[in-house]
Each structure stands twice: as C-alpha cells, then as structure tokens.
Amino acid sequence: MRRVVITGHGTINALGRNVPETLEAMREGRCGIGRLEFQDVERLSIRIGAQVKAYDPEAHFNRQKIALFDRFTQFTMLAASEAIGQSGLSFSGEAATRAGVVLGTSGGGMNTLDENYRSVYEDGKNRVHPFVVPKLMNNAAASHVSMEWNLKGPSFTVATACASSNHAMGQAMQMIRGGMADVMVTGGSEAMLCFGGIKAWEGLRVMSKDACRPFSANRNGMVQGEGAAVFVFEEYEHAKARGADILAEIVGFAMTSDASDIVMPSKQGAARAITGAMRDGGLNPEDICYINAHGTGTAANDKPECAAVADAFGHHADDLMISSTKAMHGHLIGGTGAVELLACVMALRDGVIAPTIGYQEADPECALDVVPNEAREAKVGATLSNAFAFGGLNAVLALRKAP
Amino acid sequence: MGPKMTKEMTDTITNRVIEIIAEQAVLEPGDVSLDQTLEDLGIDSLGLVESIFAIEEAFDVSVPFNANDPSESEFDISSVAAIVAAVKTLVTQQAS
C-alpha cells in the first residue's frame, strides 16, 4: 500500500505567525486568548477570543489580492507558503497534475459576509463590491492555493463544522494512498471572529466569558480562535526519492457519524472513530502515547470524549497522555484540526507534549492524564488527533514517527 | 431594587412563561402545570436554550444561563414554578 508522509507544515494563529513560533508557544503553555478587537464588539456578551492581533494584510498581499482574499484565505495563503516552501516542492508539467489541495473551513468568508450585510442592511447601501461572491465562497482558499502553486489535481473544500480540517486531511491522505495524487496540500482555515460570527455563537450559550479550561471541573465553555494550518502530504517513495525531510507519517484515518443529535456528541460515535483510525493505521491501543483531544472546554464535549477514550483504550487509557491545545489557540472551528495536528507533529518529532493550560480542578468524569498546565517531554511513537463536529460527524487521524 | 409587582403583573408573567414552555413542549398551556420539570415535559437541552431565548425576547431581560452546565447557572430551571419565579425576579431587577 502507498504510504503517506508529511513534508511541510505552515501556520498562522493567535500563538504565532509560523510553525516555530507556534510550537514554542505550545511548549511554554502560552495563552493566545485575549480581548476581541473588531467593530461592534461592545454589543456582544462574549468579548474574548484567540485573535491574530497586529495583523496587516498589506504587509503580505497587494491591493488586487486583498480585494479577492477574505481573511480566511489570507491565513491559508500564508500557512501554505510556509508549508510548501519547507517541502521544497514545485509543481510543473506532470507533477502539477499529480498534486491537489483539499482544505477545511466552516464559515468560509465570514468577515466578507459580515461587512457586506452591514453595508446593505445597516448602512442602507444598494451596491456591493463586485468580488463579494468569489471572496466569501468556502472554496476560495483552496482555489487560490491551487492557482498560486499550480496544483492541477483533485482539489476541493470540506465543511463539516469543527471536524472540517480533519475530514479534509483524511481525504487528502486517502487520495495519495489510493493513487489519485502524489502530493496533497491540506489542512484548514477559519476567520469567524467578527460581530456576526460571535453573535451567532452567543445564542447557543456554550461560550465562556473568561477562559477555556478543557477537562477542568470548573470549565464554563468554549472560546473561539482564528487562523490556519496547512501541510504538505506526500507519497512516501516520492518523498524518499528526492531526499525530503519527513516530519511524520499519516498512517490512519476514520470517520463516523453519531446519527443521533445535531449538537450533543455521542460517546459511541467518537469511540468508533478512534478505534477505526487505529485499525486503519495498523496500530494497537498500546502504541498510542499521545492524543490531541477535541477538548472544547464544554461539559457536552469533554465528558463523552474522555469516556470514548476509556472505552477505546481499556486499561491503556490510564497510561497515555491526552491534551487539548484549544485553551491556548482557541477553537478554530473548521481550521482547528489542522492547528492541532501541529501538536501531534511536535510530540513525534521533538518529544514534547503540549499541555492543557487553564486546568484548575480535577473532574472525576475526565480522569485521564490531561497534561495539565505544563508541557512534558516524552518519547512518542504514535499519536491520534480527534475532531468531533456539531451534527455528530467525527474524524480521527493517526500519525506515526517519520519512517 | 426595582418597583414592586402587582398581582396582575405576576399573573401575566406566569401565563406568558407557561405559554413559552408549552410551545416548546408542543402542548396546550392548560396542559402544563407549575410542578412539572422540563424533563417531564420532554424539553431537551436545545429546547431549553430556545425557551430561554423566547423568555429574553418576551420580557426584554437578560437571563444568566450557561448551557455548559445548566444546574450551576444562577437561573433556576428545576421546575416550571422555579422558572416563573426566576423570571419574576429578573423582571423586577432589570426593570430598575
């Protein structure tokens, strides 16, 4: 069977403008959550988030590009540039047709929607900018990546709420495995931190007003983040032949549907995805040293997620480490699985486990080693990354140390 | 503190809260009694969040409620009577 490895990674999020800055912040257990800054924020009851601050689009893109790139596309382009640059790949001729891009996002061009609704409804304008549609569409980011780097193979966008990135990366992995492509640029992006984006979430009453505290008994909800992470997935022999630096191997993927409730997750659906990813990757439960949890900091997620891990791993659940990095970079919704995969790569490559920060009180229903507050050193051979979306759609990836 | 409520005002609040809960439960208001719990009425977590939204809209109040752990919220939702009492308190407090 064709094997799939990672040969490049890139990111921009509240913790850093690139991968080294982000991993350093994760090692130090730094929190990227702060006061939100955007128009009308004073009309919100939720005013915190992990925002990419002091960000100037004009430092990165010309006027023509900015007219077409929503914030989520800008984040994607910056992350893709770092990842593809690191991989050392370029795409022309036959190589271009054998390379594609699959990205996840939930809201797509949310800032563009928000600004233009404000303009026509609140300001009473009767004209909008001609590029509103190509700017806000969910596949804008994937299309611009394909244009910028000449990727002519299978390309599309996946939108499954909080599991979008994991579903996207799972598809990318299977496309290489199945022979549809040799290289896939994949990951995800989200830029939902605007008035309408947060106002909609407020309605559900699952957002915290002060902090994200996954697995901690005193948690009181999730905190949103924004940003992107992009990876270069490459067929193993292809990468080996050109002497590429291999960061990790993607060995398994599984997706399941709870088929039960539009917002409440099910332990069974999550456990089936976890077990399925291990089986797909030829891994035994004992092989897994670290899990990057979905860990949203809501009771509705954290309790069933811990129960699912206990079910899937049996007694080994007490020996493995599981952390949620959302307390640092926030919940990036459709981009979250991509940023969280960076923590898995760090565990495998550098032997550093990112902590669950903000942890204050043990919860008997989350009685696992959640790596509270401080990063830890460990020799890690294999990891999982969990994502469980609203709508009951689950996606879990399994990674191994580079071969 | 806000102004004291007349009996007429409190009856109006009781009836309106019952109407909101009855609508969520797909029942006639007459079939909802004060001693029932939301569980008795078959209202789940989404139904509860919708009811709270309807209460906020109907009385122009802000309900301190976090769906993450409803039992820990200041807003008592243990029965229809408890919800009615909590809404009366909020209307009195927030009218000031």
Contacts between the chains, C-beta under 8 A, distances in Angstrom:
chain1	res1	chain2	res2	distance
A	45	B	62	7.7
A	203	B	49	7.7
A	203	B	53	6.8
A	204	B	49	6.5
A	204	B	67	6.6
A	205	B	49	5.7
A	205	B	52	7.3
A	205	B	65	5.9
A	205	B	66	5.8
A	205	B	67	4.1
A	205	B	68	7.7
A	206	B	66	7.7
A	206	B	67	5.3
A	206	B	68	5.7
A	208	B	68	7.7
A	219	B	68	7.0
A	220	B	66	5.8
A	220	B	68	5.5
A	220	B	69	7.1
A	221	B	66	6.2
A	221	B	68	4.6
A	262	B	46	7.4
A	263	B	45	7.5
A	263	B	46	6.4
A	264	B	45	6.6
A	298	B	68	4.9
A	299	B	68	5.3
A	299	B	69	5.4
A	300	B	45	7.9
A	300	B	67	7.8
A	300	B	68	7.1
